[in-house]
Amino acid sequence: MTKSKRGRYTLEFKQEAIRLVESGQSPASVARTLGLVEQTLSNWLKAHRAGSLQGAPGKAQVSAEQMEISRLRAELARVTMERDILGKATAYFARGQK
């Protein structure tokens, strides 16, 4: 098992994630869309409600381009999984037609 590097997120990124949850989306779907662990998003929500939400300190912050790349990678993984499931379902039902 490889150890992944800990993510650093800007305050704006965290606030946007919280805004998505507060707009009615489920925390699980927001976390998947943004490429986050659901527990991380939950921690941000708790900190926001307590009034102590902060951005990443120092120079290791995630840029807007990196956030977009992360979101697009997560979306690509989801769409690829959906495509694979549809292909398997098509093969299953086609086999039943014969």
Secondary structure, 3 states (H helix, E strand, C coil): CCCCCCCCCCHHHHHHHHHHHHCCCCHHHHHHHHCCCHHHHHHHHHHHHHCCCCCCCCCCCCCHHHHHHHHHHHHHHHHHHHHHHHHHHHHHHHHHHC
